[in-house]
Amino acid sequence: MAENRIDARGLSCPQPVLLVANAVLKNEFPIVVLVDGMTAEENIRRYAESKNLKVSINHHDDEAEITIAN
């Protein structure tokens, strides 16, 4: 199964969370999200955890790669 990649770098909240929420509604797992801000990272993590999804985060320099799985 191909992963769903979302590049949310440079987007302000709530856009990154809305993109993730749309992918979750479509059941497009795993979802890999690239973000470049701590606020977006935290909001996406909280949203995914509120839906009882598995979240892992890898940091690369000033960016984070968030993987969300069901």
ROKOLFI-783534 format. One line per 5 residues: number of its first residue (from 0); for each residue z, y, x of N, C-alpha, C. Coordinates in Angstrom, 1 decimal. Atoms other than C-alpha are relative to their C-alpha. Example, Ala and Ser with C-alpha at 12.3 -4.5 7.8 and 13.67 -1.06 7.14 Angstrom:
REM ROKOLFI-783534
0	0.0/-1.2/0.9/7.8/-4.5/12.3/0.0/1.2/0.9; 0.0/-1.1/-0.9/7.1/-1.1/13.7/0.8/1.1/-0.8
REM end
This chain:
REM ROKOLFI-783534
0	0.0/-1.2/0.8/0.0/0.0/0.0/0.0/1.2/0.9; 0.0/-1.2/-0.8/-0.9/3.4/1.4/1.1/0.9/-0.4; -1.1/-1.0/0.3/1.8/6.0/1.7/-0.6/1.3/-0.5; 0.4/-1.3/0.5/1.6/9.3/-0.1/0.6/1.0/0.9; -0.5/-1.0/-1.0/1.8/12.1/2.5/-0.1/1.4/-0.7
5	0.0/-1.4/0.5/2.8/15.6/1.4/0.4/0.9/1.1; -0.3/-0.9/-1.0/2.6/18.4/3.8/0.5/1.3/-0.6; -0.7/-1.2/0.6/5.1/21.0/2.6/0.4/1.0/1.0; -0.3/-1.0/-1.0/5.3/22.9/5.8/-0.5/1.4/-0.4; 0.4/-1.4/0.3/5.3/26.7/5.2/0.2/0.3/-1.5
10	-0.2/-0.3/1.4/6.0/26.3/1.5/1.5/0.4/-0.3; -1.4/-0.4/0.4/9.1/28.0/-0.1/0.4/-0.8/-1.2; -0.6/0.7/1.1/11.4/26.3/-2.5/-0.3/0.8/-1.3; -0.2/1.4/0.3/11.0/25.1/-5.2/-1.3/-0.9/0.3; 1.2/0.7/-0.1/7.4/24.1/-4.2/0.1/-1.4/0.6
15	-0.1/1.3/-0.6/8.3/21.2/-1.8/0.6/-1.0/-1.0; -0.6/0.9/0.9/10.6/19.6/-4.4/-0.9/-0.3/-1.2; 1.0/0.3/1.1/8.0/20.0/-7.2/-1.1/-0.9/0.4; 1.0/1.0/-0.5/5.4/18.2/-5.1/0.6/-1.4/0.1; -0.7/1.3/-0.1/7.9/15.4/-4.4/0.2/-0.6/-1.4
20	-0.3/0.5/1.4/8.9/15.2/-8.1/-1.3/-0.5/-0.7; 1.3/0.5/0.5/5.2/14.9/-9.1/-0.4/-1.3/0.5; 0.3/1.3/-0.6/4.7/12.0/-6.7/0.9/-1.0/-0.5; -1.0/1.0/0.6/7.9/10.3/-8.0/-0.4/-0.3/-1.4; 0.4/0.2/1.4/6.7/10.7/-11.6/-1.2/-1.0/0.0
25	1.2/0.9/0.0/3.4/9.0/-10.6/0.3/-1.3/0.7; -0.4/1.3/-0.6/5.3/6.2/-8.8/-0.8/-0.2/1.3; 0.8/0.1/-1.2/3.5/6.9/-5.5/0.8/-0.2/1.2; -0.9/0.3/-1.2/5.8/5.2/-3.0/-0.7/-0.8/1.0; -1.0/-0.9/-0.5/6.5/5.4/-0.2/-0.6/1.4/0.1
30	0.4/-1.4/-0.1/6.3/9.2/-0.1/0.5/0.5/1.4; -0.4/-0.6/-1.2/6.3/10.9/3.3/-0.3/1.5/-0.1; 0.1/-1.4/0.1/7.0/14.6/3.3/0.3/0.7/1.3; -0.3/-0.8/-1.2/6.7/17.0/6.2/0.5/1.4/-0.5; -0.6/-1.3/0.3/8.9/20.1/6.0/0.4/0.7/1.3
35	-0.4/-0.8/-1.2/9.7/22.9/8.4/1.2/0.9/-0.2; -1.2/-0.8/0.3/12.9/24.3/6.8/1.1/-0.9/-0.4; -1.2/0.8/0.4/16.4/23.0/6.4/0.2/0.1/-1.5; -0.2/-0.1/1.5/16.6/24.3/2.8/-0.9/-1.0/-0.7; 0.9/0.9/0.6/13.5/22.3/1.8/0.5/-1.5/0.2
40	-0.4/1.4/-0.3/14.8/19.2/3.6/1.2/-0.4/-0.8; -1.2/0.3/0.8/18.2/19.4/1.9/-0.3/-0.2/-1.5; 0.4/0.1/1.5/16.7/20.0/-1.6/-0.7/-1.2/-0.3; 0.7/1.3/0.3/14.3/17.1/-1.3/0.9/-1.2/0.1; -0.9/1.1/-0.2/17.0/14.8/0.0/0.9/-0.1/-1.3
45	-0.9/0.0/1.2/19.3/15.8/-2.9/-0.7/-0.5/-1.2; 0.8/0.4/1.2/16.5/15.4/-5.5/-0.2/-1.5/0.1; 0.3/1.5/-0.1/15.6/11.9/-4.2/1.2/-0.8/-0.2; -1.3/0.7/0.2/19.2/10.8/-4.0/0.4/0.0/-1.5; -0.4/-0.1/1.4/19.7/12.0/-7.6/-0.8/-1.0/-0.9
50	0.9/1.0/0.7/16.9/9.6/-8.6/0.3/-1.4/0.5; -0.4/1.3/-0.6/18.6/6.7/-6.7/-1.1/-0.5/0.8; 1.0/0.4/-0.9/15.8/6.6/-4.2/0.5/0.0/1.4; -0.4/0.1/-1.4/16.1/5.7/-0.5/-0.6/1.1/0.8; 0.5/-1.2/-0.8/15.7/8.6/1.9/0.4/-0.3/1.5
55	-0.3/0.0/-1.5/15.3/8.5/5.7/-0.7/1.3/0.5; 0.5/-1.2/-0.6/14.8/11.6/7.8/-0.1/-0.1/1.5; 0.2/0.0/-1.4/13.3/11.9/11.2/-0.4/1.4/0.4; 0.2/-1.3/-0.5/13.4/15.2/13.1/-0.9/0.0/1.2; 0.9/-0.2/-1.1/10.6/16.3/15.4/-0.1/1.5/0.3
60	0.0/-1.5/-0.4/11.2/19.7/17.1/0.6/0.7/-1.2; -0.5/-0.8/1.1/11.6/22.2/14.2/-0.4/-0.5/-1.3; 0.5/0.6/1.2/10.1/19.9/11.6/0.8/-1.3/-0.3; -0.6/1.2/0.4/11.4/17.0/9.6/-1.0/-0.8/-0.8; 0.8/0.9/0.8/9.6/13.9/8.2/0.9/-0.8/-0.8
65	-0.9/0.6/1.0/11.3/12.7/5.1/-0.8/-1.2/-0.7; 0.6/1.1/0.7/10.4/9.2/3.8/0.9/-0.4/-1.2; -0.7/0.3/1.3/11.3/8.4/0.2/-0.6/-1.3/-0.5; 0.4/1.3/0.5/11.2/4.8/-1.1/0.8/-0.3/-1.2; -0.8/0.4/1.2/12.2/3.2/-4.4/0.7/-1.3/0.2
REM end
